[in-house]
Amino acid sequence: MNRNVLSRRVLVGVAVAALALTGCGSNNNSTESGGSGGDGYASLSGELKASGASFPDAYYQEVIEAFKGEAANVTVTYNATGSGTGKKQFGEGLVDFAGTDSLVKDTDGVAADSFLYVPTVAAPITVSYNVQGVDKLQLSPETLAKIFQTDIKTWDDAAIKADNPGVELPNTPIVVAHRSDGSGTTNNFTKYLTAAAGDAWKLGSGDTVAWPASTQGGEKNTGVAQIIKQTNGAVGYVDLSDAKATQLSFAAIKNKDGQFVEPSLEGTTAGLEGAAVEADLSYNPLNAAGASSYPITAPTFIIVKAKYDDAAKAELVKGFLKYLLNDGQNLAKEIDFAPLPASLKEKALAQVDKIQG
């Protein structure tokens, strides 16, 4: 976990207590949502194994911990391996479901039409940095692209100065930090640069890209965060939860409407409101219009089998996901994730109902 364990446990306890104090309304919701009829989550039993994206790991661990209070006989484990590994393990049948921030491709080893996307939460990808003496930073997408492909090499470059009038910038070499593993965070960050920076961005997009040799790779969001924390002049892309946990500074990014916006849940929610949702429930809130939208807003999904060989396993998956999409959404904001808009949440619950066993 990427936060102090005690504070996280207190946070879960407060959230669960709050749900209990709402009375039978919350309990009825749990009963209706459980995968096993009138007994609700308490009648479920068994084990679920999952792996995948590190981006939503803090949220999933909180939901898993809270779920124990509702389904004491269910064990859920989620291993934050990165989206690429999660999709591969799901395709190989090694896990019951997988977390991913990027969409499934033919090369992921997951058979077409064998799975369903279930949206869970969204969060901003921060551009975090460590530059001594620089407390505030603004970056346009074109400047950001040139920094990450190492066209810009020092922090006092003219392009960075143009984005930050009046700010004293040092002649410190820039150290670019990125994910070394196959990552949905990388996919979304590079998709954003492809969409927003135009011809200035030349490395394409994907779970992995061909970063310049002078850059540094870290495993998972936590690995990138540590490189930034330990290196003067470093910059990298990190989810908001891990950036805050590591006490990193992060830049305001120029959005589609020309406004510099810092990463926040309010900016993330604004980005979600303008996103078009596809029939399979995939959606893309990156570079969304709106003066208050944070432009590097990333979705995340759980992929599940459309049909499980074991009916009991299907009920377990459905029960856990319905808890995540109902009571579990109340935990999101406390750990820097944005819950789904009501309309998308209802579609996600309908998607869960399609799971067969």
N, C-alpha and C positions, 0 to 999 in steps of 0.2 A: 504494500500500500504506500501511497506517496504523501501521506499526511501523518501527523502525530496520532498514534493508535488510540490513546486515551481520549483525545478530543473528538475523534471520529466516532468512538463508541458512545460518548455523551450525546453527540449530534443525532445518532440513530435513536437513542433512547428518548430524546426529546420529541423527535418526529413521531415515533410509535406512540408515545404517551398522548401527543396531540391528536392523533387519529382515534385513540381510544376515547378521549374526552368528547369527541364529536357525537358519541352515542351510537345507537343502533344503525344510523344512516350509513356510517362507514362500514360497520360489520355486515350489513345487508349487501353492500357493494361487493365485499370480499366474497360472500357466499354466492352471489350471482355470478361472479367472475371465475370462481374456482372451476377446475376442469373435471370435478367429480360430482356434480349435482348438488343436492341439498346440504351436504356436509361441508361444502366449501373447501378451503385450502387444508384444513386440519385433517381431512380424511386421506390426503395424498401421502404416498410414501415411495421411497426409492432414491435413486442417485442420478444426477445430471452432470455431465462433463462438457465443458466448453472451452474454447480458446479464441484468440484473435486480437482485434484492435486494442492497442494500449491507450488510445485517445479517450475512450469512455470508461477505462478501467476503474477510476475512482468512483464513478456513479454505479457501475455494476456491483462493485464490492459492497457499497452501502445498501443496495437493494437486496443482495444476497443475505447480508447480515440481518436486515429487517424482516426478510421473508422467513427466517428461522423462527421468529415469534409467532408466525401464522401457520407454518407447516413444519412442525418439530421433527417429523419423520422423513423429511426430504433433505438431502445433501446436494448442494449446488456448488461446483467449483468452476472458476473462470480463470484461465491462465493467459495473461496478457503477452502473447507471443508476437504481436503485430498482425495486421490484416492479411498480409500475404500468406504467412504460415497458418493462420486460422482457416482461411479458405482452403488451403491444401489439405489440412487435417480433416476438415469437414468432408471434402471430396473423397478422402480415403476411408471414411467411416470411423475415424478415431475419436470424434467428439459428437455429441448430440446436437449441438448448434454452434455457430461461430459468430463472432463480432467482426464487423468490417466497416470501414469508413469509405471504401471504394466499391464500385460495382463489380460483379463477377464477370470474368472474361473466359474465353475458351481455354486459355493457357492455365487457368486455375485448377483444372481437374474436376470441376463440378459439372455434372451432366445437366444440359439444358432442360428446362421444365421439371427438374427434380426438386426444386427449392422455391421458397418464398422469401421476399424481403419483408421484414418487420421494422419500421422506423422506431427509434427509441427516444433519443434526445438530440440536441444539437449544441454546439459550443463554438466560440471563436478560436481560431488559430492565431496566437500572438506572434509578432515579430519581436522576440526578446533580445536584449543586447546588454553588453557590459562595457561601457566606455567611461573611464574615470573622468569626472567633472561634467558629464552630460546627464542631466536629470530628466529632460524632456526631449523627445525626438519625433519628427514628422517625416514620413516617407511617401512619395508618390509611387504608383505601380511601376513606372518606367525606371525610376531610380532603384527601386527594390530589385527589379530584374537584373540590372547591371551589377548590383552588389552581389547577388547570389550566383551569378555566373562569372564573378571576379573581374569584370571589366573595370569596376571601380575598386581601388585597392587601399585607399586611406580614408579616414573619417572626415578629413577636411576637403574632400573632393568638391569641385564646383557644383555638381548636381545635388549633393547632399546639402550644401550651403544654400542653394536656391530653394530647397524645401523647408529650410530652417532659418529664415532671416533673423539676424540679430543674435543668433546662438553662437557661442565660442566653441568651435569644433577643433579637436587636437589632430596633429599629424600622426595619429596612431594607425598602424597597419590593421586592416580588417581581416578577421579570421572567421570564415563561414563555417557554421556547424549545421549538419544535416543528419537525417536518419541513415544508418548503415544497413538496416533491415528493410524488407519489403513492407511498405507502410501506406495505409490509407491517408495518414496525415500528409505524407509526401505527395500522394496523388491529388488531394484537395488543394494543397498549397501550390503545386505546379499547374493544376487546372486553373486556379485563380490567375496566376501570372500569364498563362496562355490567353485567358479571356481579357484581362485588364491591361496588360503591358504591350500587347500587339507584337510588332516586329522586334521590339527591344528584347523579348525573351526568346532564346534560341535553343533551349534544352528540352523542349517538349514536356509531356506530362505522363505520369504513371506511378505505380507503387515504388518503382526505382527509376532514377534517371542517371545519366552519365555526368556526374558532378566533376568539376575540374580537380586535378590531382592535388592542388594546394589546399583544398578544403578538408575538413575533419568530420568523420562520421561517428555517430553515437547510437547505441542500441536503445530503441524505444524512446518515447518522449522524455523519460527521466534521464537517459544517457545524453541527449542533446542539451537538456537543461543543465546538467553538470559541466559539460564543456564550456557553456556560456558563463556559468558561475565562476569557474576557475581560470578564465582566460580574459585578460584585459584586451579589448578590441573585438571581442567575439560577438557574433550575431547569429541567430538561428530561429527556426519556427517550432513552437511548443504550444500545446493546448493550455488554456487559461488556468485550469486547476493545477497543473504541474508547475506552470510559471509562477503562480502565487505561492505554492508550497515551497519552491526554491528561492522565493523572494527576489525574482528577477524584475528588471525594468522592461517595459515594452512600449513600442512605438505606436503613435496614432497613424493610421493609414488613410490615404486619400481615396474616398469612395467614388462611385459612379457619378454622383451629383457634385463632385468637386470639393467635398467637405472632408477635413481630416478628423477621423473618428477613432477613439481609443477602444480596444476590445472590452466589451461588457455584455451582460445578459440582455440589457435593453437594446443594444445595437444588434445582438444576435436575433432577438425576437422580431425586430423590425425587418431583418433580412429574411426570416422565415415567412413572414406575411406576404412577401412578394414572390415566393418561389412557386413554380408550377409543379404539380404532383402528377407523375405518370401513372398509367393504369396498374403497373406492378408495384406502385408505392415508392419507387425511387424518385428522388427530387434533388434539385441543385440550387441552393441559396447563395452560391458564390457570386460576388460582384453584383449583388442585387441593387436595384434603384431605390432611392429614398435618402433624404438628407441625413437621417439618423442611423441608417443601416451601416453596420460594420461589414466591410466587404469580404473579409476572409472568414465567413461563417460556414462551418462544415457540418454536414449531417452525419449520423452514424446509424447503422442498421444491425439487426441480428438476422442471420439467414438460418432458416429451418428447413427440414425436409417437408415436401408437400404430403408425403405419406411415409409413416414409420412402420417398420415390420411388426413392431410390438405395440399393441393398443395401449398398454399401460404407460409405455414411454411417451406416446403421443399425448396422453392426458397430463403427464408430468410437465412436458414442455408447454402445453397450453396453459396449465395452471400457473406456472412461473411467469410466463409472458403476460398473462392477464393481470397478475399482481403488479408486475413492472409498469404496465400501462395505466393502472388505476392508482392504487395507494402509492406505488413506487415513484410516481411522477412528483409527489409532494416532497421528495428528498432532493430533487434535481438542483434547485436554485441554491440550496445551502452549500453545495460543493461546486458551484460555478458552471452548471449546465442549464440549458434552457429546456423546459418541458415542451412537449409537442403542442401546437395549436389544437383546439378542441376538435376541429373538423378532421385533422390528420390523425389524431388519437382514435377517433371513431372508426376511421378507415383501417387503422392498424389492428384494432380489436376485431373487426370483421375479417381481416386477413388471418388472424390467429384461429378464428373459427373454421377456416378452410382446411386446417391441418387434419389429416386423416391417420387412422391407425388400424 
